[in-house]
Amino acid sequence: MADATDQIIVFVTASSEEEAVTIGRKLVEGELVACANVIPRIRSVFRWEGKVAEEQEALLILKSRMELFDQLEKAVKSLHSYSVPEIIAVPLAKGAGNYLDWISEMTGKPKKN
């Protein structure tokens, strides 16, 4: 069974559903994530350049492994329209063993730089 501490959930906001799907598809194709869920309409309130802003965005919820995070971050930044995209990872404390195994099986080995 896979070690639960190796799997992560990564949150990425995107400017649109289309951008989120494009990013998610590329990450799945590149074996950096096992799955990308797209939540198409969220409202984000945040501080940017000294002002409070409010935007409609899409949210990506990605399932991956900690050892792939650096590559995943680099890929998201190369595909993303924001200069400072949200890319945050949360480690999984526990999960169904067969699902965690699936995440490991569907993601590739880290590439050496």
C-alpha positions as CSV (number, residue, x, y, z in Angstrom):
1,M,0.0,0.0,0.0
2,A,1.2,3.5,-0.8
3,D,2.5,5.8,2.0
4,A,-0.2,8.4,2.7
5,T,2.4,11.0,3.5
6,D,3.8,10.9,-0.1
7,Q,0.5,12.0,-1.7
8,I,-0.6,15.6,-1.9
9,I,-3.5,17.7,-2.9
10,V,-2.5,20.8,-4.9
11,F,-4.8,23.8,-5.3
12,V,-4.4,26.1,-8.3
13,T,-6.7,29.0,-9.2
14,A,-7.1,30.0,-12.8
15,S,-8.6,32.9,-14.7
16,S,-11.2,30.7,-16.4
17,E,-12.5,27.2,-16.7
18,E,-10.8,26.8,-20.1
19,E,-7.4,27.8,-18.6
20,A,-7.9,25.4,-15.7
21,V,-8.8,22.5,-18.0
22,T,-5.8,23.2,-20.3
23,I,-3.5,23.2,-17.3
24,G,-5.1,20.1,-15.8
25,R,-5.0,18.1,-19.0
26,K,-1.3,19.0,-19.6
27,L,-0.4,17.9,-16.0
28,V,-2.3,14.6,-16.4
29,E,-0.7,14.0,-19.8
30,G,2.7,14.7,-18.3
31,E,2.1,12.2,-15.5
32,L,2.6,15.0,-12.9
33,V,-0.9,14.5,-11.5
34,A,-3.2,11.5,-11.4
35,C,-6.3,13.6,-11.6
36,A,-7.4,17.2,-12.1
37,N,-10.8,18.3,-10.8
38,V,-12.0,21.6,-12.2
39,I,-14.5,23.7,-10.2
40,P,-15.6,26.2,-12.8
41,R,-17.0,29.2,-10.9
42,I,-15.5,30.4,-7.6
43,R,-15.4,33.9,-6.4
44,S,-12.1,35.0,-4.9
45,V,-11.5,38.0,-2.7
46,F,-7.9,38.9,-2.2
47,R,-5.4,41.8,-1.7
48,W,-3.4,42.6,-4.8
49,E,-1.1,45.6,-5.5
50,G,-2.4,47.4,-2.3
51,K,-6.1,47.0,-3.1
52,V,-8.8,44.5,-2.2
53,A,-9.9,42.7,-5.4
54,E,-12.7,40.4,-6.3
55,E,-12.6,38.1,-9.3
56,Q,-14.4,35.1,-10.7
57,E,-12.0,32.2,-11.1
58,A,-11.8,28.4,-11.6
59,L,-10.2,26.1,-9.1
60,L,-8.1,23.1,-9.9
61,I,-7.8,20.4,-7.3
62,L,-4.8,18.1,-8.3
63,K,-3.8,14.7,-6.9
64,S,-0.1,14.1,-7.0
65,R,3.0,13.1,-5.0
66,M,5.3,15.4,-3.0
67,E,8.4,14.4,-5.0
68,L,6.7,15.7,-8.1
69,F,5.8,19.1,-6.7
70,D,8.8,21.1,-8.0
71,Q,8.1,19.8,-11.6
72,L,4.4,20.4,-11.2
73,E,5.0,24.0,-10.0
74,K,7.3,24.7,-12.9
75,A,4.7,23.3,-15.4
76,V,1.8,25.3,-13.9
77,K,3.9,28.5,-14.1
78,S,4.7,27.9,-17.7
79,L,1.0,27.4,-18.6
80,H,-0.6,30.0,-16.4
81,S,-1.7,33.5,-17.3
82,Y,-1.1,35.0,-13.8
83,S,2.3,36.4,-12.8
84,V,1.9,35.0,-9.3
85,P,-0.4,31.9,-9.6
86,E,-1.7,30.1,-6.5
87,I,0.1,26.8,-6.3
88,I,-0.2,25.3,-2.8
89,A,0.2,21.7,-1.7
90,V,-1.4,20.0,1.3
91,P,-0.1,16.6,2.4
92,L,-2.6,13.8,2.7
93,A,-2.7,12.3,6.2
94,K,-4.8,9.4,5.3
95,G,-6.8,8.0,2.4
96,A,-8.3,4.8,1.0
97,G,-5.3,2.5,0.3
98,N,-6.3,1.6,-3.3
99,Y,-6.9,5.2,-4.2
100,L,-3.5,6.3,-2.8
101,D,-1.9,3.4,-4.8
102,W,-3.7,4.6,-7.9
103,I,-2.3,8.1,-7.5
104,S,1.2,6.6,-7.3
105,E,0.6,4.4,-10.3
106,M,-0.7,7.2,-12.5
107,T,2.1,9.6,-11.8
108,G,5.6,9.3,-13.2
109,K,9.1,9.4,-11.8
110,P,10.6,12.8,-11.1
111,K,12.8,14.0,-14.0
112,K,16.4,14.9,-13.3
113,N,17.3,18.5,-14.2
